[in-house]
């Protein structure tokens, strides 16, 4: 399983999990950006996950590097 497949599977599980409708966990991403000393942190609210999942599926390769700029990469994610 590629990193992208695992990432998208994790999002799918959160979207489909009915108990999450109450807690509504956000997705926290750590992004490696070129020429920046530290990773950026992006938070996607639960209500945006379905649309963001489609974006991540289209815009990132199997290693979670941005297709338009391979120097940008999702290095870590978790739900909070």
Secondary structure, 3 states (H helix, E strand, C coil): CCHHHHHHHHHHHHHHCCCHHHHCCCEEEEEECCCCCCCEEEEECHHHHHHHHHHHHHHECCCCEECCEEEEEEEEEEEC
